Amino acid sequence: MTRNRIADAVANMPIRAGSFLKRDAQGGIPALFANRRVYYAFQTRVAIRAACDVLGLRDGDEVLAPAYNCGSEVDPLVQAGLKVRLYPVGKDLRADPRRIEPLITDRTRAIYVTHYFGILQPELTALRALCNSYGLRMIEDCALSLLSGESPAEGRTGDISVFCFHKFVPVPEGGAMVVNAPDLTAASPFPRPAPGKRVAKILARSALVNVLGTARARNLKRALSSGSGRTEPDHATTHQLDDIPGHYYFDSDLQRRRISAVASRQLRSVSVSDAISARRANWHRYHRCLDNLQGVELLTPELAPGTCPLVMPLVVNGRDRVARELQARGIGATPWWAGFHRNLDWTGQDEAMALKNNVLSLPLHQYLSEDHIDHIVSALEDVLSN
């Protein structure tokens, strides 16, 4: 993307140029959290686990969470001893207060709300009112919507909001917990340092991908793992659904660990405005190329003003096969949120389960050119035709 195109895209964005764009030039990502009670964690799931403590949630308390979930964001709640009950989410990706309210019980203490693919939930005000009427807390998951909104890093409706950085910008790890409710206190929630060996491993893997490319690096990892004697736990005998990957489950050793110095420094050098404009431009190019492609349904057919997309989500038949074949060609396609957390009750959640089984994500990050996207679409078309 040329400088002129970036400037044109930024000029047409429905955001306050005098607010975050000015701060962007001075402090990158941290500037988005100016004048807010923000605490930087090693990972978003570490921030979620800390949020449970800050909110005063206790063993056995009930949290209503969306059935359309990754699993990694839900497991810290389970690790905290909470009872997680799922509420329905369909293709519209909405957390609907009318579908959530009937699920509230005397044990319910909080509602977990997720913004999907960069799209801010449209009924946040009604969800906030629902929480207030029942005396419930709200955890607002902004991991996929960091750069969306009139003033990016929105997340101002929940009692606590959580964010993820590495999904949008090139840092090895890092997340944030923002405390919005004035009655809550969070004295030093992340006193432990980042695990140095883990940070070094992430940086080394990133360097390997840069040298070999994603596909070759993945094949090398598989080759090394096959001879290590290590295997993932087999849960097939206890759960009829495919489990989420083992590393999605919360590692208690990471509890209360803060962001690394490496990631903290890198966050300050990020150009937020460039990232937003490039991602929006890439989404629009995908939209033009995919709109009439047979066998593809755009999960998000429109890009609202102020939305900064994370990926390009599609609904395709044979999603897992399509993902594997695209990955074999070096394309970072993902069977989005495949697998089901083994400790959750999925009964009656057919809508969300269909999404978890059929949504494919295509990369649209700010480092892709128009030629990259055209190549990805051409490869997708070829795979779908076979």
PyMOL commands that set and color helices and strands:
alter all, ss='L'
color gray80, all
select helices_A, chain A and resi 3-11+17-27+29-33+44-54+75-79+97-103+124-134+196-212+214-226+246-248+252-254+261-267+272-290+319-328+350-358+370-385
alter helices_A, ss='H'
color red, helices_A
select strands_A, chain A and resi 37-41+62-66+83-87+108-114+137-141+160-164+175-179+297-298+311-315+334-335+359-363
alter strands_A, ss='S'
color yellow, strands_A
deselect
rebuild
show_as cartoon
